[in-house]
């Protein structure tokens, strides 16, 4: 098998990224946009000794599993990975990926509990970051194609509320009419870079934020009038000023054009204030299930509730959401986050909900854990919710040295979780429960929550 071969292949497996897997001469061939049961005429794009990558030229025999994606942008758009199979099959792929990755990398033999799937895998996103580009003289907003910065336009993205599609079209029409320059990554010229939309699923309030490569926009009055007319739920319209040649979307400064600079959202009985820069889960319904399960895992009593005597350390706490949902059931909550804006949001969220037994440190997680350990502060429960790269080994060693009764680890990357569980086992902490949670239906992502106790 070499590059540019054209082969008829039968798809027998599937990856977490939604690529079908076939075998040719014992070598796995990964083919995007296919699913188990398909027979596919495949162009080999890259061939290695241990694997190959192909492109589907024609579905010769469709799989019985295959369904209508109901999206003209799939699979060109990089947002969804599983629109072509039933949701139940997607959950089975994610369950299997979690189990096999934990065993292969972490030697974790504990069988994960059944994945928590979403009651509704459509229209669940409460936030959208839409890049804007010119397409044949027209201003368009959409999502990046897979492995590229080429924008794929969709008339109706089914991951987000229909209102978002309408608002994006309204902004694009305003930009077209006013001659608002569209940002070009190659030249670093042009004004409008992204459209950022955020909606509260509790009260339906909406924030509209334009990310611009400059100070202001033409005819802001017209933009405000149209957005307010088209969507009375819009509570604030802002500009985010990003003049840097970077992949980071939001700039360091914001200007409020009209209304309020934030909206509110309720989660697990608490109210949170959300500005454009606030971190908050994009799927509140599933986030509520995840946080309630985290509270159950953190509980030290047989009744699966905190007794009120525990100290809880929330590392990588972001805006404090997970820890604050447990704060009223524990003696003291200490949250740690390295992003100053997030720490400010966490403190405001605690005050807003009348929580007085929580404090938040703006520090690197490893440094804060070492500082608290040096002060003799010992947690009963440690919450870990690191970024995709997982935890630094030094942090895990410090956490183990603090001797908590339980560690609750929430991961967005099965491979890094497996690696960290292996080290924690060496440090004396064994996984007792593991549950995958589908926070992002139809995409190639799965969260996993693990409970560890001292062995």
C-alpha positions in Angstrom: 0.0 0.0 0.0 1.5 3.3 -1.1 0.3 6.9 -1.5 -2.3 7.4 -4.3 -3.4 3.8 -4.2 -7.2 3.5 -4.7 -8.6 0.6 -2.6 -12.0 -0.8 -1.8 -12.1 -1.1 2.0 -14.6 -2.3 4.6 -14.8 -0.2 7.7 -14.7 -2.3 10.9 -14.0 0.2 13.7 -14.2 3.9 14.6 -12.0 6.4 16.4 -12.9 9.0 19.0 -12.4 11.6 16.2 -15.2 10.0 14.1 -12.8 8.4 11.6 -13.7 4.9 10.3 -11.0 2.2 10.6 -10.3 -0.4 7.9 -7.5 -2.9 7.6 -5.5 -3.7 4.5 -2.8 -6.3 4.8 -3.2 -6.0 8.6 -2.4 -2.3 8.5 -5.1 0.1 9.9 -6.3 2.7 7.5 -8.1 5.7 8.9 -10.9 7.2 6.7 -12.8 10.3 7.9 -16.6 10.4 7.3 -17.1 6.7 7.3 -18.5 4.3 9.9 -18.4 0.5 10.7 -20.2 -1.5 8.0 -19.4 0.9 5.1 -17.6 -0.4 2.0 -15.6 2.5 0.7 -13.6 3.4 -2.4 -10.6 5.0 -0.7 -7.7 7.1 -2.0 -4.6 6.6 0.2 -3.3 10.0 1.1 -0.4 8.9 3.4 1.1 5.5 4.0 3.4 4.4 6.8 4.6 1.1 7.9 2.2 0.9 10.8 -0.9 2.8 9.6 -2.3 4.7 6.6 -4.7 7.7 6.1 -7.2 7.8 3.3 -10.0 9.8 1.8 -13.4 8.4 0.9 -14.1 8.8 -2.8 -17.3 6.8 -2.8 -19.5 4.9 -0.4 -19.9 1.6 -2.4 -22.1 0.0 0.2 -23.5 2.1 3.1 -23.5 0.7 6.6 -26.9 -0.1 8.2 -25.7 2.3 11.0 -25.4 5.3 8.7 -27.9 8.1 9.1 -28.6 11.4 7.4 -26.3 14.0 9.1 -28.9 16.7 8.6 -26.1 19.2 8.0 -24.8 20.4 4.7 -21.5 21.3 6.2 -20.7 17.8 7.6 -18.0 16.4 7.4 -16.2 19.5 5.9 -16.8 21.5 9.1 -14.5 20.5 12.0 -17.2 20.9 14.7 -18.9 17.5 14.5 -17.4 14.0 14.3 -20.4 11.7 14.6 -23.4 13.3 12.7 -23.5 10.2 10.4 -24.3 7.6 13.1 -27.0 7.3 15.7 -26.3 8.9 19.1 -26.4 5.6 20.8 -23.6 4.3 18.6 -21.5 7.5 19.3 -21.9 6.8 23.0 -20.7 3.2 22.5 -17.6 4.5 20.7 -16.8 7.0 23.6 -17.4 4.3 26.2 -15.1 1.9 24.4 -12.4 4.6 23.8 -12.4 5.5 27.5 -12.1 1.9 28.6 -9.4 0.9 26.1 -7.3 4.1 26.6 -7.3 3.7 30.4 -6.2 0.1 30.1 -3.6 0.6 27.3 -1.9 3.7 28.8 -2.7 3.6 32.5 -3.1 -0.2 33.1 -6.4 0.6 34.7 -8.4 -2.6 34.8 -11.4 -1.1 36.6 -14.4 -1.2 34.3 -15.9 2.3 33.7 -19.5 2.8 34.6 -22.0 3.4 31.8 -21.4 6.8 30.0 -23.8 9.6 31.0 -25.2 10.6 27.6 -27.2 13.8 27.0 -31.0 13.8 27.0 -30.8 16.0 24.0 -27.6 15.9 21.8 -28.8 18.9 19.7 -28.8 22.7 20.3 -27.0 22.3 23.6 -24.2 24.9 23.3 -24.6 28.1 25.2 -21.6 29.8 23.5 -20.3 30.1 20.0 -17.0 31.6 18.7 -17.5 32.1 15.0 -14.6 33.1 12.8 -15.5 35.6 10.0 -14.1 35.5 6.5 -14.8 36.8 3.0 -16.2 34.2 0.6 -16.6 35.3 -3.0 -17.2 38.9 -1.9 -19.6 37.9 0.8 -19.1 38.2 4.6 -19.5 34.7 6.1 -19.3 33.3 9.6 -19.0 29.6 10.4 -16.5 27.1 11.8 -13.0 26.1 10.8 -12.7 23.1 8.6 -10.8 20.2 10.2 -7.1 20.8 10.6 -7.3 24.2 8.9 -8.3 27.9 9.3 -10.6 27.8 6.3 -14.1 28.8 7.4 -17.0 26.4 6.5 -20.3 28.2 6.4 -23.5 26.4 7.7 -27.0 27.8 7.3 -28.0 26.1 10.5 -25.4 24.6 12.9 -27.3 22.0 15.0 -25.0 22.2 18.0 -26.0 25.7 18.8 -29.4 27.5 19.3 -31.1 28.6 16.1 -30.9 32.1 17.4 -27.1 32.1 17.1 -27.3 31.4 13.4 -29.8 34.3 13.0 -27.6 36.7 15.0 -24.5 35.7 13.1 -26.3 36.4 9.8 -27.4 39.8 11.2 -23.9 40.8 12.1 -22.6 39.6 8.7 -25.2 41.6 6.8 -24.3 44.7 8.9 -20.6 44.2 8.1 -21.4 43.8 4.4 -23.5 46.9 4.2 -21.1 49.2 6.2 -18.0 48.0 4.5 -16.5 46.8 7.8 -13.2 45.3 6.8 -12.9 41.5 7.4 -9.7 40.3 9.1 -7.2 38.4 7.0 -4.8 36.1 8.9 -2.2 36.2 6.2 -1.8 40.0 6.1 -3.0 40.8 9.7 -5.2 43.4 8.1 -8.9 44.0 8.4 -11.2 44.7 11.3 -13.8 42.0 12.2 -12.2 38.7 13.3 -14.8 36.7 15.2 -18.5 36.9 16.4 -18.8 35.7 20.0 -22.3 34.7 21.2 -23.3 33.6 24.7 -26.7 32.7 25.9 -28.1 31.8 29.4 -30.1 28.6 29.2 -31.8 29.6 32.4 -33.3 33.0 31.3 -32.4 33.1 27.6 -30.4 36.3 27.9 -27.8 36.9 25.2 -24.4 38.6 24.9 -23.1 39.6 21.5 -19.3 40.4 21.3 -17.4 41.3 18.2 -13.7 40.5 18.2 -12.0 43.3 16.3 -8.5 44.2 15.1 -8.9 47.8 16.1 -10.5 50.3 18.4 -14.1 50.7 17.0 -16.5 49.7 14.3 -18.4 51.7 11.6 -22.0 52.5 12.3 -22.1 51.0 15.7 -25.6 52.6 16.1 -26.9 50.6 13.2 -25.5 47.4 14.6 -27.0 48.0 18.0 -30.4 48.9 16.5 -30.5 45.8 14.3 -29.5 43.4 17.0 -32.0 44.8 19.5 -34.8 44.6 16.9 -33.9 41.1 15.7 -33.5 39.7 19.2 -35.0 41.4 22.2 -33.2 38.8 24.4 -29.9 40.6 23.7 -28.8 42.2 27.0 -25.4 43.4 26.0 -23.3 44.2 22.9 -19.5 44.5 23.3 -16.2 44.8 21.4 -13.2 42.7 22.3 -10.0 44.4 21.0 -7.5 41.9 19.7 -4.7 43.5 17.7 -2.2 40.6 18.1 -1.2 38.2 15.4 -2.3 35.2 17.4 -4.7 32.2 17.5 -6.0 33.5 20.9 -9.5 34.7 20.1 -10.3 37.3 22.8 -8.2 40.4 23.3 -7.1 41.9 26.7 -9.6 44.8 26.6 -13.3 45.2 26.0 -15.6 48.1 25.2 -19.3 48.0 26.1 -21.3 49.4 23.2 -24.8 48.9 24.7 -26.5 47.3 27.6 -24.9 45.1 30.3 -21.5 43.5 30.0 -22.7 40.2 31.5 -25.6 37.8 31.8 -26.5 35.3 34.5 -26.8 31.5 34.5 -28.1 29.1 37.1 -26.4 25.8 37.8 -27.0 23.3 40.6 -29.0 25.9 42.5 -26.3 28.6 42.3 -26.4 31.8 40.1 -23.3 32.7 38.1 -22.4 35.9 36.3 -21.0 35.4 32.8 -19.0 38.0 30.9 -17.3 37.2 27.6 -14.1 36.1 29.3 -15.8 34.0 32.0 -15.1 30.3 31.8 -18.4 28.3 32.0 -19.3 24.9 30.6 -20.9 25.1 27.2 -23.5 22.4 28.0 -25.2 23.4 31.3 -27.5 20.5 31.4 -24.7 18.0 31.3 -22.5 20.2 33.5 -25.1 19.9 36.2 -25.0 16.1 36.0 -21.2 16.1 36.0 -21.0 18.4 39.1 -23.6 16.4 41.0 -21.6 13.2 40.3 -18.4 15.0 41.4 -20.2 15.9 44.7 -21.2 12.3 45.1 -17.6 11.1 44.5 -16.3 13.7 47.0 -18.7 12.7 49.8 -17.0 10.9 52.7 -20.2 9.5 54.3 -22.2 6.5 53.4 -25.1 8.8 52.5 -23.0 10.2 49.6 -23.2 13.8 51.0 -20.5 15.9 52.5 -20.8 16.0 56.3 -19.9 19.7 56.7 -16.6 19.0 58.4 -14.4 18.5 55.3 -11.8 20.7 53.8 -12.0 20.7 50.0 -9.2 21.9 47.7 -10.3 22.7 44.2 -7.3 22.9 41.9 -7.7 24.4 38.4 -10.9 25.9 39.7 -11.6 28.3 36.9 -14.5 30.6 38.0 -15.2 28.3 40.9 -18.2 26.5 39.6 -17.4 22.9 40.7 -16.2 23.8 44.2 -18.9 26.3 44.9 -21.6 23.6 44.2 -20.0 21.7 47.1 -19.2 24.6 49.4 -22.4 24.6 51.5 -21.7 21.0 52.4 -18.1 21.4 53.6 -16.3 23.3 56.3 -13.9 25.1 54.0 -13.3 25.4 50.3 -10.0 26.6 48.8 -9.9 27.2 45.0 -6.8 27.7 43.0 -6.6 29.2 39.5 -3.7 30.8 37.6 -5.9 33.2 35.5 -6.6 36.5 37.4 -9.9 37.2 35.7 -11.2 33.7 36.5 -10.2 34.2 40.2 -12.1 37.5 40.3 -15.1 35.8 38.8 -14.9 33.0 41.4 -14.8 35.5 44.3 -17.8 37.4 42.8 -19.7 34.1 42.3 -19.1 33.1 46.0 -20.3 36.5 47.2 -23.3 36.5 44.8 -24.5 33.2 46.3 -23.8 34.1 50.0 -21.0 31.6 50.3 -18.6 32.7 53.0 -16.5 29.6 53.6 -14.7 29.8 50.3 -11.4 31.5 49.4 -9.6 31.6 46.1 -5.9 31.8 45.4 -4.5 33.2 42.1 -1.5 30.9 41.7 -0.1 28.0 39.7 -1.8 24.8 40.9 1.5 23.1 41.8 2.9 26.1 43.6 -0.4 26.6 45.6 -0.6 23.0 46.6 3.0 23.1 47.8 2.3 26.4 49.7 -0.7 25.0 51.4 1.1 21.8 52.3 4.0 23.8 53.7 1.5 25.7 55.9 0.2 22.5 57.3 -3.2 22.9 55.6 -4.6 19.4 54.8 -7.6 18.8 52.6 -10.0 15.9 53.0 -10.9 16.1 49.3 -8.9 17.3 46.3 -10.7 18.2 43.1 -8.6 18.1 39.9 -10.0 19.6 36.7 -6.8 20.3 34.6 -6.6 21.4 31.0 -6.2 18.8 28.3 -2.5 18.3 29.0 -3.3 16.9 32.4 -1.5 17.4 35.7 2.2 18.0 36.2 3.9 15.1 38.0 5.1 17.5 40.7 1.5 18.5 41.4 0.3 14.9 41.8 3.2 14.2 44.2 2.3 17.2 46.3 -1.4 16.3 46.3 -0.5 12.7 47.4 1.8 14.2 50.1 -1.2 16.2 51.5 -2.9 12.8 52.2 -6.5 13.6 51.2 -9.1 10.9 51.9 -10.4 11.2 48.3 -9.2 12.7 45.0 -11.9 13.5 42.4 -10.3 13.9 38.9 -12.3 15.4 36.0 -10.5 15.0 32.7 -11.2 16.1 29.2 -8.5 13.8 27.8 -8.6 10.0 28.3 -5.0 9.6 27.5 -3.7 12.1 30.0 -6.1 10.9 32.6 -4.7 7.3 32.1 -1.2 8.6 32.4 -2.0 10.5 35.6 -3.9 7.6 37.2 -0.9 5.4 36.7 1.3 7.8 38.6 -1.3 8.3 41.3 -1.4 4.5 41.8 2.3 4.6 42.4 1.8 7.4 44.9 -0.8 5.3 46.8 -4.1 6.3 45.3 -6.3 3.7 43.5 -9.2 4.5 41.2 -12.4 3.2 42.8 -15.0 4.6 40.3 -14.7 5.9 36.8 -17.6 7.4 34.7 -17.4 8.9 31.2 -19.7 11.9 30.7 -20.7 13.1 27.2 -20.4 16.9 27.6 -20.1 17.6 23.9 -22.4 15.3 21.9 -21.6 14.8 18.2 -18.0 15.9 18.7 -14.8 13.9 19.2 -14.6 14.7 22.9 -15.5 12.9 26.1 -15.0 13.9 29.7 -14.2 11.3 32.3 -14.6 11.6 36.1 -12.6 9.4 38.4 -12.7 8.8 42.2 -9.5 7.8 43.9 -8.9 6.8 47.5 -5.8 6.0 49.4 -4.8 2.3 48.9 
